[in-house]
């Protein structure tokens, strides 16, 4: 959300899945749900250099 790749609603949905017992990492769930992709992650990581 901080980098504009996800909406607040999408973040809430991932957090809800985790609270319901999904033990995967936040990013894994977000990718599986189609909220973010490898391109968004790479852009974020590149911006942190």
Secondary structure, DSSP 8 states (H G I E B T S, - for coil): -TTSSS-HHHHHHHHHHHHTT--S-HHHHHHHTTS--HHHHHHHHHHT-
